[in-house]
Amino acid sequence: MSKQADDLTLVLDDTGWVATVSLVRPAHHNAQLPQQWEALARIGESLPDTVRVVVIRGEGHSFSAGLDLRMFSPAGLDGDTSITELLDRDDNGMADRIGEFQRGFSWLRRSDLVTVAAVQGHAIGAGFQLALACDIRVCADDVRFAMRETSLGLVPDLGGTHPLVALVGYSRALEICVTGRFVDAVEAREIGLATIVVSRAELDAAVADFCAAVLASAHHAVTATKQLLKDASDRSYAEQLDAERRAQVPQLRQLAADSAMRHRATGNKPG
C-alpha cells in the first residue's frame, strides 16, 4: 500500500509489517509544516493492525531542516497555520493547537510499535524532535543534529525534551538546547543520541537489517519488552522486578498456546 498527502508518503512492505513514512520536501530540506504534523497524526491513527515497525525517513540530502521559517512571516503559507494565526488565539487556545501538533510525534512512542528514524544530513529543531520521537535512530555518518528553538526565542515543544534528557542526561540536554550547536555523528554515538552509525551509502541497508531483526522475534515479546524498558526509570528496582514477573506470565501462556497449536497442526501430542 502506498499513500501520499501533505508532503508525506506512507508505504507498507509486502508483508504489511513495516510501514515507511517519508518526508518528501527535498527542495526545502524537508522543512516541516503544521499540516504535515496533522498528516502524521492521521497516519498514526489509521495504521493497519499488522504493522510492527515504523520507519521515518526524509528524501534528499537532509532528514529535516526543522520548521519551515516562512511560518514566521506575517503572511505565513497559504492553507497552513502561521505564527500570527497562533497569536490570535488566547493562551489556552494556543496551547491546545500546539497539542494538536504534538500528536503527530507522540504516537511514535506507542508500545505496540518499534519506531526507527533513518537520519541523514541535517536534523534540526522539529527534525531533531521527530528523530527523538522514535525508539531507534539509525544515522548516516554525515548527520548533524541541532536544537535551534532557543535561538528563535522558543522552546522545543514537539515532545523532544523528554527523550533527549532520557538519552543524554539533563546537563548535556540543556547544553545542546541552549547553545543550539551541532552534534555530529561521532558525538551522537558517544552520548547515546545515535543508536547505529553507518556510511551514507549503507543507511537504507542498515535500517532494513534492523527491521528484519525486530521482525524475527515474537511480536508480543518485543512489545512487552519495550513497555518494560520505557517504564523502568519511573520504578524502583523492586518495582521493576515485579513488573518483569507480571510481564512474563502472559509470555509463558502465549508460548504454551503456540506450542499446543503447533502440535495440533502436526497431529502430535505435547510432551
C-alpha positions in Angstrom: 0.0 0.0 0.0 1.2 3.5 -0.8 -0.4 6.8 0.0 0.8 10.4 -0.4 -0.6 13.5 1.2 0.7 16.7 2.7 4.3 16.2 1.5 4.4 12.7 3.2 4.3 9.2 1.7 3.3 6.0 3.5 4.4 2.7 2.1 3.7 -0.7 3.6 6.1 -3.6 2.7 4.8 -6.8 1.1 4.1 -8.4 4.5 2.3 -5.3 5.9 4.6 -5.5 8.9 6.8 -2.5 8.1 5.4 1.0 7.4 7.8 3.6 5.9 6.8 7.2 6.3 8.8 9.6 4.2 9.1 13.4 4.3 9.1 14.5 0.7 10.1 18.1 0.5 13.7 17.6 -0.6 13.9 21.0 -2.3 13.2 22.6 1.2 15.5 20.1 3.0 12.2 18.6 4.3 11.4 21.6 6.4 8.2 20.9 8.2 4.8 22.5 8.3 1.9 22.1 10.7 -0.2 20.4 8.0 2.5 17.6 7.9 2.2 17.2 11.7 -1.5 16.7 11.3 -1.0 14.3 8.5 1.5 12.3 10.7 -1.1 12.1 13.4 -3.7 10.8 10.9 -1.1 8.1 9.8 -0.7 7.0 13.4 -4.4 6.8 13.9 -5.0 4.8 10.7 -2.1 2.3 10.6 -3.2 -1.2 9.9 -3.0 -3.6 12.9 -0.5 -5.7 11.1 2.2 -3.0 11.3 5.0 -3.9 13.8 7.8 -1.5 12.7 7.6 2.1 11.5 10.5 3.8 9.7 10.6 7.6 9.4 12.9 9.0 6.7 13.5 12.1 4.7 14.1 12.2 0.9 17.2 14.1 -0.4 20.2 15.3 1.4 18.7 16.1 4.8 16.3 14.2 7.2 14.6 17.5 8.1 15.9 21.1 8.5 13.2 21.8 11.1 10.2 24.2 10.9 9.7 26.0 7.6 10.7 29.5 8.7 8.2 31.0 6.3 5.6 30.3 9.0 7.1 33.2 10.9 6.3 35.7 8.2 3.1 37.8 8.6 1.6 36.2 5.6 2.6 32.6 6.5 1.9 30.0 3.9 -1.4 29.6 2.2 -3.6 27.0 3.8 -1.4 26.4 6.9 -1.1 27.7 10.4 1.2 30.7 10.8 2.7 32.2 14.0 0.4 35.1 13.5 -2.7 32.8 13.5 -1.5 31.2 16.7 -1.1 34.5 18.4 -4.7 35.4 17.5 -5.8 32.7 20.0 -6.0 33.1 23.8 -3.4 31.2 25.9 -5.5 28.0 26.2 -6.3 28.0 22.6 -2.7 28.4 21.6 -1.7 25.6 23.9 -4.5 23.4 22.5 -3.3 24.0 19.0 0.3 23.1 19.9 -1.2 19.9 21.5 -2.7 19.0 18.1 0.8 19.4 16.5 2.3 17.2 19.2 0.0 14.3 18.3 2.0 13.9 15.0 5.0 12.9 17.1 3.7 11.2 20.2 2.2 8.2 18.5 5.7 7.1 17.6 6.1 6.2 21.3 3.4 3.5 21.2 4.3 0.3 22.9 2.9 -1.9 20.1 5.3 -0.5 17.6 9.1 -0.3 17.2 9.9 3.0 15.5 13.1 3.8 13.6 14.4 7.2 12.4 16.7 6.8 9.3 18.6 10.1 9.7 21.0 11.6 7.2 22.3 15.2 6.9 20.6 17.8 8.9 18.1 17.0 11.7 17.4 20.4 13.2 14.7 21.6 15.5 11.5 19.8 14.6 13.6 17.4 12.6 15.7 16.6 15.7 12.5 16.1 17.7 11.0 13.8 15.0 14.1 11.7 15.3 13.9 11.8 19.1 10.3 10.6 18.9 11.5 7.3 17.5 12.8 4.4 19.6 15.9 3.9 17.4 18.0 6.3 15.4 20.0 4.8 12.6 22.2 7.6 11.4 24.4 8.2 8.4 27.9 9.4 9.2 27.1 12.9 7.8 24.3 13.5 10.3 24.2 16.8 12.2 21.7 17.3 15.0 20.8 20.7 16.5 18.0 22.1 18.6 17.7 25.7 17.5 14.4 26.7 19.1 16.0 29.0 21.8 17.8 31.0 19.0 14.3 31.8 17.7 13.0 32.7 21.2 11.1 29.5 21.5 11.3 26.2 23.4 11.2 22.7 21.9 7.5 21.8 22.0 7.0 18.7 19.9 7.9 16.2 22.5 11.7 16.2 22.1 12.7 17.3 25.6 11.7 14.1 27.4 13.6 11.6 25.2 16.6 13.9 24.9 17.0 14.1 28.7 16.5 10.3 28.9 19.2 9.7 26.3 21.9 12.1 27.3 21.0 13.4 30.8 19.8 16.8 32.0 23.1 18.7 31.8 24.0 17.6 28.3 20.5 18.1 27.1 20.4 21.6 28.5 23.8 22.4 26.9 22.6 21.1 23.5 19.3 23.1 23.6 20.5 26.4 24.9 23.6 26.7 22.7 21.9 25.3 19.5 25.2 23.8 18.4 25.5 20.9 16.0 26.1 17.4 17.3 27.9 15.3 14.6 27.7 11.5 14.1 30.7 10.7 16.3 29.5 12.6 19.3 25.9 11.4 18.7 27.1 7.8 19.0 29.2 8.6 22.1 26.4 10.3 24.0 23.7 7.9 23.0 21.7 10.0 20.5 22.6 7.7 17.6 21.8 4.0 18.1 23.7 2.9 15.0 26.0 5.0 12.7 26.9 3.8 9.2 28.1 5.4 6.0 25.5 7.3 3.9 25.6 4.6 1.3 24.8 1.9 3.9 21.9 3.7 5.6 19.0 2.0 3.9 20.5 -1.4 4.3 21.2 -0.9 8.0 17.6 0.2 8.5 16.4 -2.9 6.6 18.7 -5.2 8.7 17.4 -3.7 11.9 13.7 -4.1 10.8 14.4 -7.8 9.9 16.0 -8.4 13.3 12.9 -7.0 15.1 10.5 -9.0 12.9 12.5 -12.2 13.6 11.4 -12.1 17.3 7.9 -12.7 18.7 5.9 -9.5 18.4 4.2 -10.0 21.8 7.6 -10.3 23.5 9.1 -7.3 21.7 6.2 -5.0 22.6 6.2 -6.3 26.3 9.9 -5.7 26.5 9.6 -2.2 25.1 7.0 -1.3 27.7 9.2 -2.7 30.5 12.1 -0.6 29.3 10.0 2.6 28.8 8.7 2.4 32.4 11.9 1.3 34.1 13.2 4.7 35.0 10.0 5.5 36.8 10.2 2.5 39.1 12.4 1.3 41.9 14.5 -1.9 41.4 12.0 -3.9 43.4 9.1 -2.5 41.4 10.8 -3.3 38.1 11.4 -6.9 39.3 7.6 -7.1 40.0 6.8 -5.6 36.6 9.1 -8.2 34.9 7.4 -11.1 36.7 4.0 -9.8 35.7 5.0 -9.2 32.1 6.5 -12.7 31.8 3.3 -14.5 32.8 1.4 -13.8 29.6 4.5 -14.5 27.5 4.7 -18.0 29.0 1.0 -18.5 28.4 1.4 -17.5 24.8 4.4 -19.8 24.3 2.3 -22.7 25.7 -0.6 -21.8 23.5 1.6 -21.6 20.4 3.2 -24.9 21.2 -0.2 -26.6 21.6 -1.3 -25.2 18.3 1.8 -26.4 16.5 1.3 -29.9 17.9 -2.4 -30.0 16.9 -1.4 -28.9 13.4 1.1 -31.7 13.1 -1.1 -34.3 14.8 1.3 -34.8 17.7 0.6 -34.6 21.3 2.6 -32.3 23.6 5.3 -34.0 25.7 
